[in-house]
């Protein structure tokens, strides 16, 4: 596997920590939705250390990257983080964990292993770990928040006047409570669809 990256990576792999390795060919999904973009960098972490990283690029019909991951022993749990080079921000979403396999080969170019990150909601193509984070990100004008999973989180709305927050349930159920503070006021539907 080979992945060429031009420009500066956000993370640097610490290849001196562990002598064991495994190869991964991975794709990216967020809440089950395949992400087709080349602005994301993925990093593999073990015990808080970067043990592999790569930039996504279009290969065949999907966006994927090759990771050479360093680890201590079979069964060690590797977790992942994302960095968006368009916004220059780490994306704070929890990810699934994969067990480290010494000399393992996970995924291929024709069938990359999808690494799934979990988001509660999104605004356009910006993903949020919680509905509260999405609500807090709403600025002046109208923002439509799309739920990506059933949600029972209680949310506080503190925005000033001139901010219109629409929540699109997109088939998911919301069972939490909205609390409105300050100059915010309720003016709409009570049912999310």
N, C-alpha and C positions, 0 to 999 in steps of 0.2 A: 504494500500500500504506500502511496506517496501523495502528499498534499502540499502544494506550493502556495505560499501566502506572500503577497506583495504588500508592504506597508507594515505598520506596527501592530503586533498582537497586544491585547490587554494583559494576558497572563503569560507567564513563563513557566514551563515544566521544570520541576526540580528532579532531574533524572539521577541524582546522586544519593537519594534517600533509600532506594530499594533496588535490589539486584534483579528481581523477577519482573517479567513483562507479559503483556497480552496485547493483541492487535484487535482493533474494533473499526468497523465501517458502519457509521451511524447516520441516521436521519433525525429530524426534529419534529415532534408534535407537541402542541400545547392543548391540554384538555381534549386529546384525541384528534385535534384538527392538524393535518399536516401543514407545516410551514414551508412555503416555497420562497425563500429569500436568501441572499448571499451576504447580508449585513450582520449575521450573528456569528459569534465565536462561542464555542462550548469548551468548558474545562471540566476535567475529572478531578475529584478531590478525595483524598483519604487522610483522615486525622488532621484536617485543616490545611493540608499541603496540596499544591497543584501537582498532580501526577500524570497529566496528559492534557493537551489542548489542541484545537484546530478550528479553522474557519470553514463555514459551509460554502459550497460551490455547486453549480449545476453539473451533474454527471448523469448522462443518459437522460431519463425523464424525471429526475428528482434532485433535490438539494441534499447533499450529504458531505461528510468529511471522514478522513481517516484519523484515528487516534492510536497512538502508541502509548499504552498506559503502564505505569510502574506501580508495583504493589508488594506488600510484605509476604502474604501467604494465601493459599487457596481459601476461598470463603470470605475474605475481607470485603466489607461493603463499600463500594465506590459510589459516591454521589456526584451530582453534576450541577453546574451553574452556567448561566448565559450572560453574554455581554452583547449589547446592541451598538454596533459601530456607527450607525446613523445618528443616534441620540447620545452617544458616548456615555451610556449608563449600564450598570449591572442590573439585570432583571431579577427582582427578588421573588422568584417562584419556587416552591418546593418541587423536587424532581423524584422520580423513582430511583431506586438504588439497584446496582447490579453487583453480583458476586464476582470477585476477582478470580480468574483461573490462570494459573501459571502456564505460560506458553499457549494460552488460548487464542482462538481466532473467532471473533463474534461478528456476524454480519458479512455481507459481500456487496460488491458494487451492484449486482443485479437484485439483491435482497438485503438492503441495509437494515441494521437493528434500529428501530425507532426508539429514541429516548423521549419519554413523555414527561413534560412539566405540567403542573396542576395550577390552573387559574380559576378564580370564582367568577370573574367578569372581564369584559374588555370594552374599551371605547375606541372605535375604529380598529386599528391594528396594534393598540397598546393594551397589554395584558396586566391584570392586577390579581394578587393573591387573595384579596378580600374585597367584598362589596364596599366596605367603608373606604378603602384606598381609592376605589374608582370614584365614589361620590366626592371625596376630598379633592380629586384631580379636576373636577368640573370647574371651568372658569366662566367668564361672561359669555352670554349667548346660550345656545341650546346644545346640550351634550346628551347623546343616547348611549346608555350603558346596556350592554347585552349580557345577560346571565349565561354562564357556561356550564352550570350545574345547579341542582336544587340547592336552595340557600335558606338557612334559618337564622342568619346573623342579624342581630339588632344593629340599626344604623342611625347615626345622628347627622342631621343636615344643618349646617351652620352658614351656608352661603348667604351672601348679601343679595339685594334686589338685582335684577338683570341676569340672573342665572336660572336657566330652565333645565332641570334634570328629568330625563325620560328614561324609565327602566323597561327594557324589552325582555320579558321572561323567556322568549324564544323556545317555548315548550317546557321550560323548567319551572318548578314551583318555588315561591318565596313564602316563608312562614314566620319571618322575623317581624320586628316592630320598628317603624320609623319614628324618631323623635326629632321635632323641628325646634330650633333655637334661633334667637336673634330676629332679624328681619325676614327670615325665610317664612313662607306660608304655603299651605296646601291648596292646590287649585285643580286637581284632576281626578283621574280614574283610581279606583281602589283595587282593580283586578289586574294582575300581570298576566300577559299572554305570551 
